[in-house]
């Protein structure tokens, strides 16, 4: 399907500027002014507060299966989480989760 | 750092598939440089959404980066403006997650060291991301989708969060985030994510304060 070229470049342009402004917001505007302690405390939670909500719907309702819950993807996600928490390392968690995913999908495809 | 490879490949494949030209795909990946938002924008273009709906959805997905920007202020706020601008351009999930993890483990690093570390993290990731997108766009439909390449991104994010779950407040915050994210998954893209994140931050901070007070009274 063809998407209108002017629309695409407009989306790219506005999205690029908007995204940069979002990323620059606090770093650029506030500079070295100190933040209140409660704000700092809240912000320390940002990664663990944002990323789970970003992935949980994808884990339960993967887009690749049209939203059907998939036991293999569920198991791969769980493996990643457990290995990540136990080893405290990112790469082993990715390797373990991907291994479960790929082997699982191959096995079901073969079976 | 090579976790961006499958994601970049996938974006290249999907973008061409959605009808973008090679130039448009590469322009988007280099200028926007935010995978989740790029996928959101693609999806909405394919769904024939209007310009401002596309922008709103993709920027909502990116709003979390305002929090990243704010979270980096205590560490990088004293750096020169041009460095902060450059860092802002490269401040996305992977670089932020790696950098904030390192800053948390080494709070006494001087600001120069923290800036250098951020550039050190971003320098291999950004070209890798761009190159992976290009390869994805070029090989296009040759990639078998049944390999589960779609799920490498969730796995990556989970792998980044897992090692951060060291304290009870962090685990509770992550659980609240995942739970509210699921409850609000029906909301327009990005909206549920922001509400879930705000809830999780407040609950996490509240539990942490409560824990500190309790241990203080016990002493």
Interface residues (C-beta under 8 A of the other chain):
Chain A: X1 X2 X3 X5 X7 X8 X9 X10 X11 X12 X13 X14 X15 X16 X18 X19 X20 X22 X23 X24 X25 X26 X27 X28 X30 X31 X32 X33 X34 X35 X38 X39 X40 X41 X42 X43 X44 X45 X46 X47 X48 X49 X50 X51 X52 X53 X54 X55 X56 X57 X58 X59 X60 X61 X62 X63 X64 X72 X73 X76 X77 X80 X81 X82 X83 X84 X85 X87 X88 X89 X90 X91 X93 X94 X97 X98 X101 X102 X105 X109
Chain B: X3 X18 X19 X20 X21 X24 X27 X28 X31 X32 X33 X34 X36 X37 X41 X45 X46 X51 X54 X55 X58 X59 X62 X63 X64 X65 X66 X67 X68 X69 X70 X71 X72 X73 X74 X76 X77 X78 X81 X84 X85 X87 X88 X89 X91 X92 X93 X96 X97 X100 X104 X145 X146 X147 X148 X150 X151 X152 X153 X154 X155 X156 X157 X158 X159 X160 X161 X162 X163 X164 X165 X166 X169 X170 X173 X174 X175 X176 X177 X178 X179 X180 X181 X182 X185 X192 X193 X196 X197 X198 X200 X201 X202 X204 X205 X208 X209
